[in-house]
Amino acid sequence: MSQKRKGNNNTTKPKKRRELEEKEALEKPDQEVIFFYGESDPFGEFSNFFGKKQNKKFSLHIDGREWLTSEHYFQHQKFLGPESNMASLEYAELVSSASTPNKAAVIARQRTGGGYKWRTDLNPIIQKYLDKGVDLRSDWDDVKDIIMEKVLQAKFSQNDFLKEKLLQTKGKTLVEHTSRDEYWGDGGDGTGQNKLGILLMKVRDNFLAVPSPKNKD
């Protein structure tokens, strides 16, 4: 039996309501699937947009530097391929220094567009580097899963409260439920590949494979 989910409602839910929904999902023996998506939704800790804004305890250090979110790190890596030049390295830094994970993702996708002012304000920056020939690294399809697993392993290893939340889902299938992504998510209707959910379960299995330290007398 799957947890019911209505669309992609990314509005912030009151904390007590989120906690109640999480408790229900974890304790129902016939509920085999846990859906997640927005960083402020139930199980929002599994979102790559989750960071200090959601919990001040959050920290993430990889490759000798601190990252606002796992999304920042992942998107930054899109421009560090074997053919990287000065312009692509500059662009990678623009991605990593974005004030929100959403902005980091928009810059990294390199698509100009309309909408909110914060979105249109990014168009000149994106276009400037498109004109310089900056493009997605050529080996991205070969390395993106490896990079995602690396940042997830770091995120949950470095934050005990996140690790605990992940381990609480033992035995449950984790699914990023969104119609916006058929690769990392489930495509909204279950036809997507759910790669993010699969990698989260792999990280969970890595933790579970390590025996808990026993108290010494």
VOFI-26010 format. One record per residue (C-alpha): residue number from 1; residue in three letters; chain; x, y, z. Coordinates in pm, 1 decimal, padded with zeros to 6 digits. Layout:
k:NUM, r:ALA, c:A, c1:X, c2:Y, c3:Z
...
# end
This chain:
k:1, r:MET, c:A, c1:00000.0, c2:00000.0, c3:00000.0
k:2, r:SER, c:A, c1:00144.8, c2:00334.0, c3:-00101.9
k:3, r:GLN, c:A, c1:00135.7, c2:00660.0, c3:00086.2
k:4, r:LYS, c:A, c1:-00113.5, c2:00891.5, c3:-00083.6
k:5, r:ARG, c:A, c1:00024.9, c2:01210.8, c3:-00226.6
k:6, r:LYS, c:A, c1:-00158.9, c2:01496.5, c3:-00392.8
k:7, r:GLY, c:A, c1:00046.0, c2:01650.2, c3:-00672.7
k:8, r:ASN, c:A, c1:00352.7, c2:01866.2, c3:-00609.7
k:9, r:ASN, c:A, c1:00237.6, c2:02087.7, c3:-00326.1
k:10, r:ASN, c:A, c1:00560.0, c2:02251.7, c3:-00213.4
k:11, r:THR, c:A, c1:00397.7, c2:02485.5, c3:00039.3
k:12, r:THR, c:A, c1:00533.6, c2:02479.7, c3:00390.2
k:13, r:LYS, c:A, c1:00334.8, c2:02259.5, c3:00626.2
k:14, r:PRO, c:A, c1:00315.8, c2:02330.8, c3:01000.2
k:15, r:LYS, c:A, c1:00586.9, c2:02140.6, c3:01185.0
k:16, r:LYS, c:A, c1:00347.0, c2:01937.8, c3:01400.6
k:17, r:ARG, c:A, c1:00148.2, c2:01829.2, c3:01096.3
k:18, r:ARG, c:A, c1:00464.6, c2:01721.2, c3:00915.2
k:19, r:GLU, c:A, c1:00580.7, c2:01525.5, c3:01218.4
k:20, r:LEU, c:A, c1:00241.5, c2:01354.3, c3:01246.4
k:21, r:GLU, c:A, c1:00245.1, c2:01255.4, c3:00879.0
k:22, r:GLU, c:A, c1:00599.3, c2:01122.3, c3:00911.8
k:23, r:LYS, c:A, c1:00512.1, c2:00921.4, c3:01222.9
k:24, r:GLU, c:A, c1:00211.1, c2:00771.0, c3:01048.5
k:25, r:ALA, c:A, c1:00413.4, c2:00677.8, c3:00740.1
k:26, r:LEU, c:A, c1:00685.4, c2:00511.4, c3:00948.1
k:27, r:GLU, c:A, c1:00455.8, c2:00318.6, c3:01179.6
k:28, r:LYS, c:A, c1:00201.0, c2:00180.5, c3:00933.2
k:29, r:PRO, c:A, c1:00313.6, c2:-00176.0, c3:00862.1
k:30, r:ASP, c:A, c1:00124.3, c2:-00188.9, c3:00532.4
k:31, r:GLN, c:A, c1:00274.8, c2:00135.5, c3:00402.3
k:32, r:GLU, c:A, c1:00571.9, c2:00027.2, c3:00196.4
k:33, r:VAL, c:A, c1:00650.1, c2:00356.1, c3:00019.9
k:34, r:ILE, c:A, c1:00758.8, c2:00691.5, c3:00156.3
k:35, r:PHE, c:A, c1:00720.7, c2:00982.5, c3:-00081.4
k:36, r:PHE, c:A, c1:00920.9, c2:01303.1, c3:-00048.3
k:37, r:TYR, c:A, c1:00975.9, c2:01615.8, c3:-00255.2
k:38, r:GLY, c:A, c1:00978.6, c2:01966.1, c3:-00106.2
k:39, r:GLU, c:A, c1:01235.5, c2:02053.1, c3:00158.4
k:40, r:SER, c:A, c1:00956.7, c2:02175.8, c3:00389.5
k:41, r:ASP, c:A, c1:00728.8, c2:01876.2, c3:00330.5
k:42, r:PRO, c:A, c1:00726.4, c2:01549.9, c3:00530.0
k:43, r:PHE, c:A, c1:01067.8, c2:01385.2, c3:00494.8
k:44, r:GLY, c:A, c1:01195.6, c2:01710.2, c3:00344.0
k:45, r:GLU, c:A, c1:01540.5, c2:01620.8, c3:00478.1
k:46, r:PHE, c:A, c1:01574.7, c2:01388.3, c3:00177.6
k:47, r:SER, c:A, c1:01543.3, c2:01680.7, c3:-00064.0
k:48, r:ASN, c:A, c1:01866.2, c2:01821.5, c3:-00205.3
k:49, r:PHE, c:A, c1:01723.1, c2:02168.0, c3:-00134.3
k:50, r:PHE, c:A, c1:01736.4, c2:02102.0, c3:00240.9
k:51, r:GLY, c:A, c1:01991.9, c2:02314.6, c3:00426.4
k:52, r:LYS, c:A, c1:02050.2, c2:02556.7, c3:00713.3
k:53, r:LYS, c:A, c1:01728.5, c2:02742.9, c3:00634.3
k:54, r:GLN, c:A, c1:01537.3, c2:02432.9, c3:00739.6
k:55, r:ASN, c:A, c1:01768.9, c2:02333.0, c3:01026.7
k:56, r:LYS, c:A, c1:02052.3, c2:02542.0, c3:01168.3
k:57, r:LYS, c:A, c1:02241.0, c2:02224.8, c3:01262.0
k:58, r:PHE, c:A, c1:02294.1, c2:02141.3, c3:00895.2
k:59, r:SER, c:A, c1:02648.7, c2:02147.1, c3:00756.8
k:60, r:LEU, c:A, c1:02812.0, c2:02001.4, c3:00449.9
k:61, r:HIS, c:A, c1:03184.4, c2:01991.4, c3:00373.4
k:62, r:ILE, c:A, c1:03317.5, c2:01830.1, c3:00057.2
k:63, r:ASP, c:A, c1:03637.8, c2:01884.0, c3:-00138.8
k:64, r:GLY, c:A, c1:03777.6, c2:02116.8, c3:00123.9
k:65, r:ARG, c:A, c1:03492.9, c2:02366.3, c3:00131.8
k:66, r:GLU, c:A, c1:03148.6, c2:02421.3, c3:00281.5
k:67, r:TRP, c:A, c1:02829.3, c2:02398.4, c3:00074.8
k:68, r:LEU, c:A, c1:02490.0, c2:02553.3, c3:00144.3
k:69, r:THR, c:A, c1:02304.4, c2:02243.5, c3:00024.2
k:70, r:SER, c:A, c1:02373.1, c2:01918.1, c3:-00157.6
k:71, r:GLU, c:A, c1:02204.5, c2:02077.5, c3:-00459.0
k:72, r:HIS, c:A, c1:02474.9, c2:02344.7, c3:-00473.6
k:73, r:TYR, c:A, c1:02749.3, c2:02083.1, c3:-00482.7
k:74, r:PHE, c:A, c1:02577.1, c2:01865.4, c3:-00741.1
k:75, r:GLN, c:A, c1:02498.1, c2:02152.5, c3:-00980.5
k:76, r:HIS, c:A, c1:02848.9, c2:02299.5, c3:-00940.1
k:77, r:GLN, c:A, c1:03000.8, c2:01974.2, c3:-01065.6
k:78, r:LYS, c:A, c1:02830.2, c2:02009.4, c3:-01405.2
k:79, r:PHE, c:A, c1:03105.3, c2:02243.6, c3:-01520.5
k:80, r:LEU, c:A, c1:03417.8, c2:02070.9, c3:-01387.3
k:81, r:GLY, c:A, c1:03472.2, c2:01816.8, c3:-01663.1
k:82, r:PRO, c:A, c1:03797.0, c2:01717.8, c3:-01834.2
k:83, r:GLU, c:A, c1:03754.7, c2:01999.3, c3:-02087.4
k:84, r:SER, c:A, c1:03691.8, c2:02273.5, c3:-01827.7
k:85, r:ASN, c:A, c1:03840.6, c2:02613.6, c3:-01900.8
k:86, r:MET, c:A, c1:03852.6, c2:02944.5, c3:-01716.0
k:87, r:ALA, c:A, c1:03501.2, c2:03042.7, c3:-01824.7
k:88, r:SER, c:A, c1:03345.3, c2:02713.0, c3:-01713.4
k:89, r:LEU, c:A, c1:03527.1, c2:02730.8, c3:-01379.7
k:90, r:GLU, c:A, c1:03396.0, c2:03084.6, c3:-01329.2
k:91, r:TYR, c:A, c1:03046.3, c2:02964.3, c3:-01409.7
k:92, r:ALA, c:A, c1:03078.5, c2:02676.4, c3:-01164.4
k:93, r:GLU, c:A, c1:03162.5, c2:02929.9, c3:-00894.1
k:94, r:LEU, c:A, c1:02852.5, c2:03132.8, c3:-00983.1
k:95, r:VAL, c:A, c1:02647.3, c2:02818.5, c3:-00930.1
k:96, r:SER, c:A, c1:02808.1, c2:02736.4, c3:-00594.9
k:97, r:SER, c:A, c1:02771.2, c2:03093.7, c3:-00466.0
k:98, r:ALA, c:A, c1:02399.5, c2:03121.0, c3:-00550.4
k:99, r:SER, c:A, c1:02197.3, c2:03233.6, c3:-00248.4
k:100, r:THR, c:A, c1:01943.9, c2:02949.1, c3:-00278.1
k:101, r:PRO, c:A, c1:01949.1, c2:02593.4, c3:-00416.8
k:102, r:ASN, c:A, c1:01676.9, c2:02690.7, c3:-00662.2
k:103, r:LYS, c:A, c1:01894.8, c2:02966.3, c3:-00806.9
k:104, r:ALA, c:A, c1:02190.6, c2:02728.2, c3:-00824.4
k:105, r:ALA, c:A, c1:01981.1, c2:02481.7, c3:-01024.0
k:106, r:VAL, c:A, c1:01848.2, c2:02748.4, c3:-01259.2
k:107, r:ILE, c:A, c1:02196.5, c2:02881.9, c3:-01335.1
k:108, r:ALA, c:A, c1:02332.7, c2:02531.5, c3:-01391.2
k:109, r:ARG, c:A, c1:02051.9, c2:02439.4, c3:-01632.7
k:110, r:GLN, c:A, c1:02157.4, c2:02731.6, c3:-01854.5
k:111, r:ARG, c:A, c1:01806.8, c2:02812.0, c3:-01975.1
k:112, r:THR, c:A, c1:01691.8, c2:03173.5, c3:-01989.8
k:113, r:GLY, c:A, c1:01325.6, c2:03236.5, c3:-01920.6
k:114, r:GLY, c:A, c1:01054.1, c2:03451.8, c3:-01771.5
k:115, r:GLY, c:A, c1:00869.8, c2:03444.7, c3:-01442.7
k:116, r:TYR, c:A, c1:00965.4, c2:03594.5, c3:-01109.7
k:117, r:LYS, c:A, c1:01209.6, c2:03885.0, c3:-01101.3
k:118, r:TRP, c:A, c1:01476.3, c2:03675.1, c3:-00928.9
k:119, r:ARG, c:A, c1:01448.5, c2:03437.3, c3:-01225.0
k:120, r:THR, c:A, c1:01468.2, c2:03697.5, c3:-01498.7
k:121, r:ASP, c:A, c1:01758.1, c2:03867.2, c3:-01318.5
k:122, r:LEU, c:A, c1:01963.0, c2:03553.9, c3:-01387.2
k:123, r:ASN, c:A, c1:01907.6, c2:03565.7, c3:-01763.7
k:124, r:PRO, c:A, c1:02194.6, c2:03807.6, c3:-01842.9
k:125, r:ILE, c:A, c1:02438.3, c2:03597.1, c3:-01639.3
k:126, r:ILE, c:A, c1:02329.9, c2:03274.7, c3:-01809.4
k:127, r:GLN, c:A, c1:02343.7, c2:03432.8, c3:-02153.8
k:128, r:LYS, c:A, c1:02685.3, c2:03587.6, c3:-02090.6
k:129, r:TYR, c:A, c1:02841.7, c2:03247.5, c3:-02029.1
k:130, r:LEU, c:A, c1:02647.1, c2:03079.3, c3:-02306.8
k:131, r:ASP, c:A, c1:02806.9, c2:03336.7, c3:-02539.1
k:132, r:LYS, c:A, c1:03145.9, c2:03236.3, c3:-02396.7
k:133, r:GLY, c:A, c1:03077.9, c2:02877.5, c3:-02497.8
k:134, r:VAL, c:A, c1:03024.6, c2:02738.5, c3:-02148.3
k:135, r:ASP, c:A, c1:02838.0, c2:02409.2, c3:-02168.7
k:136, r:LEU, c:A, c1:02756.9, c2:02103.4, c3:-01961.5
k:137, r:ARG, c:A, c1:03063.5, c2:01880.4, c3:-01914.4
k:138, r:SER, c:A, c1:03082.0, c2:01615.5, c3:-02184.3
k:139, r:ASP, c:A, c1:03100.0, c2:01322.0, c3:-01941.4
k:140, r:TRP, c:A, c1:02804.0, c2:01431.7, c3:-01728.2
k:141, r:ASP, c:A, c1:02581.4, c2:01133.7, c3:-01806.5
k:142, r:ASP, c:A, c1:02865.7, c2:00902.7, c3:-01703.8
k:143, r:VAL, c:A, c1:02940.3, c2:01070.6, c3:-01371.5
k:144, r:LYS, c:A, c1:02618.3, c2:01228.3, c3:-01244.3
k:145, r:ASP, c:A, c1:02504.0, c2:00924.5, c3:-01044.8
k:146, r:ILE, c:A, c1:02849.5, c2:00889.3, c3:-00889.2
k:147, r:ILE, c:A, c1:02850.1, c2:01257.8, c3:-00791.2
k:148, r:MET, c:A, c1:02499.2, c2:01236.5, c3:-00648.8
k:149, r:GLU, c:A, c1:02588.1, c2:00934.2, c3:-00438.1
k:150, r:LYS, c:A, c1:02902.4, c2:01109.3, c3:-00313.3
k:151, r:VAL, c:A, c1:02717.0, c2:01418.0, c3:-00195.6
k:152, r:LEU, c:A, c1:02434.8, c2:01214.9, c3:-00038.3
k:153, r:GLN, c:A, c1:02682.9, c2:00998.0, c3:00151.0
k:154, r:ALA, c:A, c1:02855.4, c2:01310.9, c3:00280.4
k:155, r:LYS, c:A, c1:02530.1, c2:01486.5, c3:00369.3
k:156, r:PHE, c:A, c1:02395.6, c2:01202.1, c3:00581.0
k:157, r:SER, c:A, c1:02732.4, c2:01104.9, c3:00727.8
k:158, r:GLN, c:A, c1:02807.6, c2:01456.7, c3:00848.5
k:159, r:ASN, c:A, c1:02465.5, c2:01528.7, c3:00999.9
k:160, r:ASP, c:A, c1:02356.5, c2:01284.2, c3:01269.8
k:161, r:PHE, c:A, c1:01997.7, c2:01409.9, c3:01272.6
k:162, r:LEU, c:A, c1:01970.7, c2:01343.2, c3:00899.0
k:163, r:LYS, c:A, c1:02128.3, c2:01000.3, c3:00931.9
k:164, r:GLU, c:A, c1:01880.9, c2:00912.1, c3:01205.7
k:165, r:LYS, c:A, c1:01586.7, c2:01020.7, c3:00990.5
k:166, r:LEU, c:A, c1:01714.3, c2:00810.7, c3:00699.5
k:167, r:LEU, c:A, c1:01764.3, c2:00503.4, c3:00917.1
k:168, r:GLN, c:A, c1:01410.3, c2:00538.3, c3:01052.0
k:169, r:THR, c:A, c1:01287.8, c2:00447.4, c3:00703.5
k:170, r:LYS, c:A, c1:01449.0, c2:00101.8, c3:00713.3
k:171, r:GLY, c:A, c1:01241.8, c2:-00140.7, c3:00507.6
k:172, r:LYS, c:A, c1:01054.6, c2:00134.9, c3:00323.4
k:173, r:THR, c:A, c1:01092.5, c2:00231.0, c3:-00041.5
k:174, r:LEU, c:A, c1:01191.1, c2:00597.3, c3:-00083.8
k:175, r:VAL, c:A, c1:01043.9, c2:00781.1, c3:-00381.2
k:176, r:GLU, c:A, c1:01095.6, c2:01138.6, c3:-00495.2
k:177, r:HIS, c:A, c1:00742.4, c2:01215.5, c3:-00610.9
k:178, r:THR, c:A, c1:00738.6, c2:01483.8, c3:-00879.4
k:179, r:SER, c:A, c1:00611.6, c2:01527.7, c3:-01232.8
k:180, r:ARG, c:A, c1:00903.6, c2:01763.6, c3:-01295.9
k:181, r:ASP, c:A, c1:01171.5, c2:01496.4, c3:-01314.0
k:182, r:GLU, c:A, c1:01158.6, c2:01153.8, c3:-01477.0
k:183, r:TYR, c:A, c1:01520.5, c2:01069.7, c3:-01397.3
k:184, r:TRP, c:A, c1:01579.1, c2:01163.4, c3:-01033.5
k:185, r:GLY, c:A, c1:01207.0, c2:01146.6, c3:-00952.8
k:186, r:ASP, c:A, c1:00913.9, c2:00918.2, c3:-01030.0
k:187, r:GLY, c:A, c1:00772.4, c2:01138.4, c3:-01305.9
k:188, r:GLY, c:A, c1:00463.7, c2:01202.1, c3:-01094.6
k:189, r:ASP, c:A, c1:00291.7, c2:00883.7, c3:-01205.8
k:190, r:GLY, c:A, c1:00546.9, c2:00619.2, c3:-01118.3
k:191, r:THR, c:A, c1:00698.6, c2:00592.0, c3:-01465.9
k:192, r:GLY, c:A, c1:01014.8, c2:00784.1, c3:-01373.8
k:193, r:GLN, c:A, c1:01342.0, c2:00619.6, c3:-01273.7
k:194, r:ASN, c:A, c1:01347.3, c2:00757.6, c3:-00916.3
k:195, r:LYS, c:A, c1:01726.5, c2:00764.1, c3:-00913.3
k:196, r:LEU, c:A, c1:01739.7, c2:00996.0, c3:-00611.2
k:197, r:GLY, c:A, c1:01525.6, c2:00759.5, c3:-00406.6
k:198, r:ILE, c:A, c1:01735.2, c2:00462.9, c3:-00517.0
k:199, r:LEU, c:A, c1:02060.9, c2:00632.4, c3:-00417.7
k:200, r:LEU, c:A, c1:01918.4, c2:00737.8, c3:-00082.0
k:201, r:MET, c:A, c1:01829.3, c2:00374.4, c3:-00014.8
k:202, r:LYS, c:A, c1:02181.7, c2:00274.9, c3:-00115.4
k:203, r:VAL, c:A, c1:02327.6, c2:00523.6, c3:00133.6
k:204, r:ARG, c:A, c1:02087.4, c2:00387.1, c3:00395.9
k:205, r:ASP, c:A, c1:02204.9, c2:00032.6, c3:00320.2
k:206, r:ASN, c:A, c1:02566.0, c2:00147.8, c3:00358.8
k:207, r:PHE, c:A, c1:02489.5, c2:00270.8, c3:00709.5
k:208, r:LEU, c:A, c1:02296.4, c2:-00042.2, c3:00801.2
k:209, r:ALA, c:A, c1:02585.5, c2:-00261.0, c3:00683.7
k:210, r:VAL, c:A, c1:02815.0, c2:-00112.9, c3:00947.0
k:211, r:PRO, c:A, c1:02765.9, c2:-00281.2, c3:01286.6
k:212, r:SER, c:A, c1:02674.0, c2:-00048.3, c3:01570.9
k:213, r:PRO, c:A, c1:02957.0, c2:-00011.9, c3:01824.7
k:214, r:LYS, c:A, c1:02893.0, c2:-00219.2, c3:02136.8
k:215, r:ASN, c:A, c1:02940.2, c2:-00078.7, c3:02481.2
k:216, r:LYS, c:A, c1:03251.8, c2:-00210.3, c3:02650.0
k:217, r:ASP, c:A, c1:03227.5, c2:-00325.0, c3:03010.7
# end
